Amino acid sequence: MTAATQKPLMSVEQPSAWSRIFRRDLKAYANPYLGGILLGVVLFSNFFLTGNGLGSSGGANRIIVWLEDLVAPTHVDTNAALAAVAGGVRDPLDNWVVYLTLGTAIGGFASGWMNGRLKLEINKGPHVTARQRLMFAFIGGTAFGFGARMARGCTSGQALSGGATLSAGSWAVMFAIFGGAYGLAYFVRRLWN
């Protein structure tokens, strides 16, 4: 075969450092029963070692108030609810729930990376646009965040921690959250199918 008749060799592009770090083989999900047992062990250990349960809305609230204090400290100092968290010389980040929230985010990111599930995506049904899905997610997240502050905790704080201590109020909040979600699901079903 002469040089003129040879097929050109295909160049194999080497993956970039970024894709070598973030591209991982997809692994199966963990067994949900094992996950539940591990969550129970973490919850018990947290109660035993720190005297606190699990929760995330309090940590998110403290991080938001910290950001607000950077931008509008006078507003924070004159609002009773915000001043209780960050008024005067109080540091809103000096609380165990902030580190629990940050650790949960870092742990979720690490788990997604290790199991090949780390990617940017918008989960939605075929009949809605990405913009509509993001708008509904923002509205729902805002409503749930407001409700979590009104109920003095989210599903992890109320249902897990309060439920584990057999708090009647936490059980009522948990049934209200899940009942409300099931009741609303019919009306937002087109977002998914």
SEFI-882463 format. One record per residue: x, y, z of N, C-alpha, C, O in turn. Coordinates in steps of 0.001 Angstrom, whole numbers, padded with zeros to 6 digits, always signed. Example, Ala and Ser with C-alpha at 12.3 -4.5 7.8 and 13.67 -1.06 7.14 Angstrom:
// residues 2
+013190-005690+007800+012300-004500+007800+013200-003300+007800+014236-003319+008465 +012850-002250+007080+013670-001060+007140+012900+000030+007870+013409+001138+008039 
This chain:
// residues 193
+000842-001166+000000+000000+000000+000000+000892+001236+000000+001808+001355+000814 +000625+002113-000884+001415+003328-000947+000873+004345+000035-000236+004203+000549 +001651+005351+000285+001262+006382+001237-000002+007104+000783-000781+007571+001614 -000213+007199-000528-001385+007907-001032-002667+007108-000812-003745+007693-000701 -002565+005764-000747-003764+004948-000591-004044+004556+000851-005095+003987+001149 -003122+004854+001737-003354+004511+003143-004426+005409+003746-004518+006597+003434 -005241+004802+004629-006239+005592+005341-005536+006389+006427-004616+005885+007072 -005957+007614+006631-005321+008386+007695-005653+007759+009051-006780+007326+009293 -004675+007721+009903-004894+007201+011246-005770+008171+012024-005570+009385+011987 -006738+007613+012722-007599+008468+013542-006846+008848+014801-006275+007999+015486 -006856+010105+015084-006189+010529+016310-007141+010318+017476-008306+010714+017428 -006637+009701+018500-007434+009456+019693-007179+010613+020639-006068+010816+021128 -008239+011360+020879-008096+012525+021745-008029+012069+023200-008889+011332+023682 -007021+012511+023857-006859+012175+025270-007839+013009+026094-008012+014202+025847 -008480+012368+027078-009405+013152+027908-008655+014224+028698-007513+014035+029116 -009331+015343+028885-008720+016431+029638-008617+016054+031110-009255+015103+031561 -007822+016793+031843-007684+016541+033285-009035+016680+033971-009355+015927+034890 -009829+017654+033514-011156+017879+034104-012031+016645+033932-012659+016194+034889 -012080+016088+032708-012953+014934+032479-012404+013689+033155-013185+012828+033559 -011089+013561+033294-010536+012405+034018-010918+012457+035486-011132+011416+036107 -011007+013651+036047-011365+013791+037464-012851+013548+037665-013239+012848+038601 -013691+014113+036803-015135+014086+037042-015871+012956+036327-017011+012658+036682 -015263+012328+035343-015927+011192+034696-015606+009939+035482-014450+009533+035597 -016630+009348+036007-016476+008128+036797-017447+007095+036255-018446+007445+035626 -017158+005822+036497-018074+004767+036104-019324+004847+036973-019244+005038+038186 -020477+004698+036329-021752+004742+037034-021910+003490+037887-021766+002370+037396 -022205+003689+039162-022384+002570+040085-023851+002484+040489-024589+003467+040421 -024247+001311+040902-025638+001091+041317-025931+001885+042585-025030+002193+043366 -027224+002214+042776-027630+002880+044006-027439+001939+045187-027465+000717+045037 -027249+002521+046351-027114+001721+047567-028454+001076+047904-029508+001568+047501 -028406+000000+048626-029610-000662+049094-030350+000301+050022-029750+000801+050974 -031636+000578+049775-032351+001562+050598-032477+001145+052063-032514+002004+052944 -032542-000150+052334-032636-000609+053727-031319-000363+054453-031304+000038+055617 -030214-000608+053749-028903-000315+054333-028763+001187+054553-028251+001619+055585 -029218+001985+053583-029176+003444+053733-029979+003908+054925-029536+004787+055665 -031166+003327+055129-031992+003682+056284-031332+003315+057598-031392+004076+058564 -030706+002153+057636-029998+001726+058853-028836+002672+059133-028632+003085+060275 -028075+003015+058101-026939+003935+058290-027420+005321+058738-026782+005959+059575 -028537+005780+058184-029097+007063+058613-029488+007006+060087-029256+007959+060832 -030077+005895+060504-030423+005726+061919-029198+005723+062811-029230+006287+063905 -028124+005099+062365-026878+005081+063141-026307+006493+063247-025845+006903+064311 -026340+007235+062135-025845+008615+062154-026695+009472+063092-026156+010263+063866 -028022+009320+063027-028912+010090+063888-028661+009767+065356-028541+010675+066178 -028580+008475+065692-028312+008092+067074-026957+008620+067540-026834+009139+068650 -025941+008486+066685-024596+008966+067046-024596+010467+067282-023936+010959+068197 -025342+011197+066452-025406+012646+066620-026076+013019+067940-025598+013904+068650 -027189+012346+068275-027838+012574+069567-026885+012235+070712-026775+012989+071679 -026203+011107+070598-025339+010629+071664-024113+011526+071869-023750+011842+073002 -023481+011933+070767-022231+012690+070865-022434+014192+071075-021650+014832+071775 -023485+014755+070469-023640+016214+070533-024887+016667+071277-025000+017835+071646 -025815+015760+071497-027071+016151+072127-028040+016804+071167-029083+017307+071586 -027714+016807+069889-028553+017414+068862-028966+016370+067841-028291+015355+067666 -030081+016625+067170-030523+015758+066090-029956+016236+064768-028951+016945+064714 -030631+015826+063703-030237+016244+062364-031228+017287+061863-032376+017320+062307 -030797+018123+060959-031655+019143+060369-030855+019948+059364-029627+019999+059433 -031557+020578+058427-030818+021387+057451-031393+022777+057258-030664+023684+056857 -032673+022976+057529-033243+024300+057279-032633+025347+058203-032471+026499+057800 -032293+024973+059426-031652+025918+060344-030286+026355+059853-029919+027523+059980 -029526+025410+059287-028210+025750+058743-028314+026649+057529-027561+027613+057393 -029256+026331+056640-029461+027168+055463-029907+028566+055878-029460+029559+055303 -030779+028644+056867-031240+029943+057360-030074+030758+057911-029970+031953+057634 -029203+030130+058681-028068+030852+059262-027095+031337+058186-026525+032421+058305 -026907+030543+057150-026020+030956+056054-026627+032147+055312-025909+033082+054956 -027931+032123+055077-028614+033238+054405-028550+034499+055264-028308+035588+054744 -028764+034362+056580-028700+035530+057468-027269+036073+057505-027080+037287+057590 -026269+035209+057443-024869+035653+057409-024622+036491+056155-023991+037547+056219 -025128+036008+055002-024973+036776+053758-025712+038106+053847-025205+039135+053401 -026907+038083+054422-027682+039311+054577-026968+040289+055502-027001+041499+055276 -026327+039773+056534-025586+040631+057470-024385+041285+056795-023981+042382+057180 -023813+040625+055794-022711+041227+055037-023185+042409+054205-022467+043396+054046 -024411+042299+053672-024940+043308+052758-025701+044411+053497-025543+045592+053189 -026524+044021+054470-027390+044990+055158-027374+044747+056665-028373+044292+057223 -026257+045042+057333-026156+044759+058767-027165+045539+059620-027621+045038+060647 -027509+046744+059207-028484+047533+059969-029851+046859+059949-030542+046819+060967 -030236+046335+058804-031511+045625+058696-031518+044397+059615-032512+044130+060291 -030422+043662+059638-030338+042475+060486-030444+042874+061955-031134+042214+062732 -029766+043944+062333-029769+044369+063737-031129+044903+064189-031442+044856+065379 -031942+045412+063255-033233+045986+063645-034411+045033+063464-035536+045366+063834 -034165+043855+062900-035218+042848+062732-035037+041812+063837-033996+041160+063911 -036042+041658+064693-035908+040795+065875-035542+039362+065522-034686+038767+066176 -036178+038796+064498-035896+037400+064123-034470+037241+063611-033804+036255+063927 -033996+038207+062822-032640+038132+062281-031602+038489+063339-030518+037905+063365 -031926+039447+064216-030992+039867+065267-030719+038728+066243-029627+038641+066805 -031699+037861+066446-031490+036722+067346-030429+035774+066807-029805+035034+067569 -030225+035797+065496-029239+034919+064864-027915+035638+064625-026846+035062+064824 -027989+036909+064194-026769+037602+063781-026703+039045+064236-025908+039815+063697 -027502+039435+065202-027489+040827+065645-026222+041177+066399-025634+040339+067083 -025814+042423+066263-024630+042908+066977-023380+042153+066566-023025+042109+065388 -022711+041556+067558-021467+040832+067277-021688+039326+067148-020724+038568+067042 -022939+038888+067156-023229+037453+067013-022773+036960+065639-022985+037624+064624 -022153+035804+065628-021737+035171+064378-022742+034077+064037-022792+033062+064732 -023546+034253+062984-024552+033244+062660-023957+031904+062239-024643+030883+062283 -022695+031899+061835-022063+030660+061411-021515+029843+062580-021094+028701+062402 -021524+030429+063766-020993+029743+064949-022086+028880+065579-022562+029156+066680 -022469+027831+064854-023518+026950+065314-023321+025590+064650-022941+025520+063481 -023573+024525+065379-023350+023174+064870-024134+022872+063598-023645+022142+062736 -025353+023425+063460-026201+023074+062321-025640+023617+061012-025919+023063+059949 -024852+024694+061068-024222+025227+059856-023228+024208+059312-023192+023954+058109 -022431+023633+060185-021419+022668+059758-022056+021352+059332-021539+020671+058447 -023168+020993+059953-023915+019815+059522-024437+020034+058100-024353+019135+057262 -024974+021218+057828-025515+021536+056504-024404+021543+055453-024562+020965+054378 -023287+022193+055762-022166+022219+054816-021599+020823+054591-021261+020459+053464 -021493+020041+055665-021000+018666+055540-021915+017798+054698-021450+016941+053946 -023222+018019+054825-024186+017273+054014-024020+017607+052536-024050+016714+051689 -023844+018891+052225-023647+019308+050828-022344+018735+050274-022319+018225+049154 -021277+018813+051039-019981+018286+050591-020053+016769+050450-019526+016208+049490 -020706+016104+051406-020847+014655+051339-021673+014212+050146-021339+013224+049493 -022758+014937+049852-023575+014616+048682-022796+014796+047388-022905+013980+046473 -022012+015864+047314-021177+016114+046140-020153+014989+045976-019964+014471+044876 -019494+014615+047078-018478+013553+047026-019100+012213+046648-018528+011463+045856 -020265+011911+047208-020945+010657+046885-021336+010605+045413-021154+009582+044753 -021873+011712+044902-022231+011772+043488-021019+011575+042603-021096+010887+041585 -019905+012169+042977-018667+012028+042201-018155+010594+042248-017820+010022+041211 -018091+010012+043440-017543+008659+043585-018391+007614+042863-017871+006588+042425 -019685+007868+042738-020573+006882+042129-020950+007209+040688-021847+006585+040121 -020266+008189+040094-020473+008507+038681-021783+009210+038385-022285+009122+037265 -022349+009903+039359-023641+010561+039172-023531+012085+039227-024551+012770+039310 -022342+012614+039183-022144+014049+039272-022304+014670+037890-021461+014478+037013 -023393+015417+037701-023638+016074+036428-024650+017188+036632-025415+017183+037596 -024645+018130+035723-025640+019190+035724-026814+018727+034881-026637+018350+033723 -028007+018751+035450-029180+018352+034703-030422+018981+035320-030421+019393+036479 -031454+019043+034540-032763+019502+035012-033728+018350+034775-034052+018029+033631 -034184+017732+035854-035152+016644+035733-036535+017238+035521-036992+018070+036305 -037195+016804+034459-038510+017343+034143-039240+016373+033246-038649+015458+032673 -040520+016587+033137-041331+015804+032221-041220+016336+030808-040649+017404+030590 -041759+015606+029848-041626+016017+028442-042526+017187+028043-042341+017758+026968 -043489+017554+028881-044438+018598+028500-044134+019969+029096-044935+020890+028943 -043006+020126+029767-042636+021427+030326-041233+021780+029857-040409+020912+029569 -040993+023070+029792-039660+023530+029410-038762+023567+030648-039236+023499+031782 -037490+023673+030407-036543+023774+031519-036823+025037+032338-036716+025020+033564 -037179+026118+031666-037476+027372+032370-038683+027207+033295-038659+027666+034437 -039744+026548+032799-040925+026308+033635-040569+025429+034831-041002+025685+035954 -039781+024399+034578-039392+023492+035669-038609+024245+036732-038854+024061+037924 -037684+025078+036326-036900+025858+037290-037779+026845+038054-037580+027063+039249 -038751+027441+037364-039655+028374+038028-040475+027649+039098-040601+028136+040222 -041030+026490+038750-041814+025728+039724-040948+025222+040874-041401+025176+042017 -039715+024845+040579-038801+024405+041639-038511+025557+042597-038456+025359+043811 -038326+026759+042054-038072+027929+042899-039283+028238+043773-039144+028488+044970 -040478+028218+043166-041701+028495+043928-041899+027443+045020-042179+027782+046169 -041754+026183+044663-041921+025110+045641-040876+025152+046735-041192+024956+047908 -039632+025408+046361-038565+025494+047358-038762+026664+048305-038515+026547+049506 -039206+027791+047768-039468+028953+048605-040610+028675+049580-040515+029000+050763 -041689+028075+049079-042828+027749+049946-042420+026742+051022-042812+026870+052182 -041630+025741+050629-041213+024739+051608-040254+025343+052633-040337+025024+053819 -039355+026202+052189-038440+026867+053120-039185+027736+054119-038863+027740+055307 -040188+028479+053636-041012+029290+054525-041756+028395+055517-041808+028687+056712 -042332+027303+055007-043046+026373+055878-042132+025728+056904-042534+025518+058048 -040920+025416+056511-039969+024807+057443-039623+025771+058573-039458+025353+059719 -039513+027052+058256-039232+028037+059313-040452+028197+060225-040308+028339+061439 -041649+028173+059639-042876+028289+060437-043052+027068+061351-043504+027195+062488 -042690+025893+060841-042858+024648+061598-041670+024368+062522-041639+023355+063222 -040700+025274+062513-039486+025122+063326-038685+023887+062947-038119+023210+063805 -038645+023602+061647-037824+022502+061167-038341+021916+059870-039518+022038+059530 -037437+021282+059164-037775+020664+057879-038027+019173+058090-038175+018714+059222 -038073+018434+057005-038327+017001+057142-037226+016301+057927-037518+015378+058688 -035990+016704+057771-034930+016047+058539-034981+016445+060006-034811+015595+060880 -035212+017712+060287-035270+018145+061682-036517+017673+062395-036440+017200+063529 -037667+017792+061749-038925+017407+062384-039171+015905+062287-039379+015243+063303 -039148+015364+061064-039508+013960+060883-038452+013019+061447-038793+012062+062142 -037183+013271+061162-036139+012371+061664-035860+012605+063148-036042+011709+063972 -035424+013797+063471-035004+014061+064850-036188+014104+065805-036176+013444+066843 -037212+014882+065456-038385+014948+066321-039150+013643+066358-039636+013233+067411 -039259+012983+065206-039941+011691+065160-039223+010638+065987-039865+009806+066627 -037891+010669+065977-037116+009695+066749-037298+009887+068247-037187+008933+069017 -037576+011116+068659-037802+011372+070086-039286+011303+070445-039678+011642+071561 -040112+010859+069484-041563+010678+069656-042283+011975+070012-043241+011971+070785 -041810+013089+069439-042470+014370+069626-043771+014389+068833-043760+014200+067617 -044899+014618+069519-046204+014636+068851-046261+015728+067786-046820+015512+066711 -045687+016904+068074-045678+017995+067101-044898+017624+065852-045304+017972+064743 -043786+016923+066017-042983+016506+064866-043725+015495+064016-043647+015544+062789 -044441+014581+064647-045235+013618+063885-046341+014334+063119-046632+013977+061977 -046961+015344+063735-048008+016101+063044-047431+016838+061838-048045+016859+060772 -046254+017443+062001-045609+018147+060887-045255+017163+059784-045450+017449+058603 -044732+016001+060169-044344+015009+059163-045560+014567+058342-045488+014508+057115 -046679+014256+059014-047875+013849+058276-048404+014996+057414-048911+014760+056317 -048291+016221+057893-048735+017376+057103-047862+017550+055860-048376+017842+054780 -046556+017374+056003-045653+017519+054856-045946+016451+053809-046134+016763+052633 -045984+015206+054233-046192+014131+053264-047627+014131+052729-047835+013865+051545 -048611+014420+053567-049993+014516+053097-050166+015654+052115-050841+015503+051097 -049555+016804+052418-049612+017942+051496-048941+017630+050171-049430+018033+049116 -047830+016917+050216-047122+016555+048982-047968+015620+048123-048071+015802+046910 -048566+014628+048755-049426+013712+047989-050648+014446+047440-051056+014210+046303 -051226+015327+048240-052388+016086+047786-052072+017008+046627-052908+017195+045743 -050884+017588+046613-050491+018517+045557-049997+017794+044305-050046+018350+043208 -049523+016560+044463-048920+015826+043348-049840+015732+042138-049377+015834+041002 -051137+015538+042364-052081+015429+041255-052060+016685+040389-052131+016597+039163 -051963+017847+041018-052060+019114+040297-050776+019492+039567-050811+020320+038657 -049663+018910+039940-048392+019236+039275-047834+018039+038516-046651+018009+038176 -048680+017061+038253-048213+015826+037604-047655+016075+036207-046792+015327+035747 -048133+017116+035525-047638+017359+034170-046178+017806+034157-045541+017792+033104 -045644+018197+035299-044236+018536+035363-043362+017288+035172-042180+017391+034844 -043960+016115+035381-043173+014883+035355-043571+013918+034259-042742+013123+033818 -044830+013962+033799-045209+012981+032774-045927+013629+031608-046313+012942+030662 
